[in-house]
Amino acid sequence: MTGLHEALTLSMTTPSLILGYSILIALALRKLWFSVLICMLWGAWALHLLLDQIGNEPLITAQKIGCIGSTVPYILIGSALCTAMLCIIFIYRRP
């Protein structure tokens, strides 16, 4: 399993779907405080995934033999989405 497959698998989890729809809501509302809150929640979810990966020895072994991909592409895609959302909302926010 590659990192892209793992990113697609992780994007179909419940917290990822909730955070993804929250990004759409934040873009519709154009409220800066709401988008910052979404970015903080996304960071907490990414930190949870990273700490789960580091602290779980069978997960590391499964990655070494190729059963599970790396979570780095998923975290990079999530951080890029949050950065783009903040830039768009900062430029086009309502007064």
C-alpha positions in Angstrom: 0.0 0.0 0.0 1.4 3.4 -1.0 1.1 6.7 0.8 -1.5 7.8 -1.6 -3.7 4.7 -0.9 -3.2 5.4 2.8 -4.2 9.1 2.3 -7.4 8.0 0.5 -8.2 5.5 3.2 -7.7 8.1 6.0 -9.8 10.7 4.1 -12.8 8.4 4.4 -12.7 8.2 8.2 -15.4 10.0 10.2 -13.2 12.7 11.7 -11.7 13.5 8.2 -15.1 13.8 6.6 -16.3 16.1 9.4 -13.3 18.3 9.1 -13.6 18.3 5.3 -17.2 19.5 5.4 -16.2 22.0 8.1 -13.7 23.5 5.6 -16.5 24.0 3.1 -18.7 25.6 5.8 -15.8 27.9 6.8 -15.4 29.0 3.2 -19.1 29.7 2.9 -19.2 31.7 6.2 -15.9 33.4 5.6 -15.3 33.8 9.3 -11.7 33.9 10.3 -12.2 32.6 13.9 -14.1 29.6 12.6 -11.4 28.7 10.0 -8.7 29.0 12.7 -10.7 26.6 14.9 -10.9 24.2 12.0 -7.2 24.4 11.4 -6.5 23.7 15.1 -8.8 20.7 15.0 -7.2 19.4 11.8 -3.8 19.8 13.5 -5.0 17.9 16.6 -6.2 15.1 14.3 -2.9 15.0 12.4 -1.0 14.9 15.7 -3.2 12.1 16.9 -2.4 10.1 13.7 1.3 10.9 14.0 1.5 9.9 17.7 -0.5 6.7 17.0 1.9 5.8 14.3 5.0 6.5 16.4 3.8 4.7 19.5 2.4 1.6 17.9 5.1 -1.0 17.1 2.9 -3.3 15.0 2.0 -0.3 12.8 5.7 0.5 12.2 6.3 -3.2 11.3 3.4 -3.2 8.9 4.8 -0.1 7.2 8.2 -1.7 6.8 6.8 -4.7 5.0 4.5 -2.6 2.9 1.0 -3.5 4.3 0.3 0.1 5.4 1.4 3.3 3.7 2.8 6.4 5.3 0.5 9.0 6.8 2.8 11.9 5.6 0.9 12.5 2.3 -2.4 12.8 4.2 -1.0 15.2 6.7 0.6 17.3 3.9 -2.7 17.4 2.0 -4.6 18.4 5.1 -2.1 21.2 6.0 -2.2 22.5 2.4 -6.0 22.6 2.6 -5.9 24.5 5.8 -3.4 27.0 4.5 -5.4 27.6 1.3 -8.6 28.0 3.4 -6.9 30.6 5.6 -5.5 32.5 2.7 -8.8 32.6 0.9 -10.7 33.6 4.0 -8.2 36.2 4.9 -8.4 37.8 1.5 -12.2 37.6 1.0 -13.6 37.7 4.5 -16.7 39.7 5.4 -16.3 42.7 7.7 
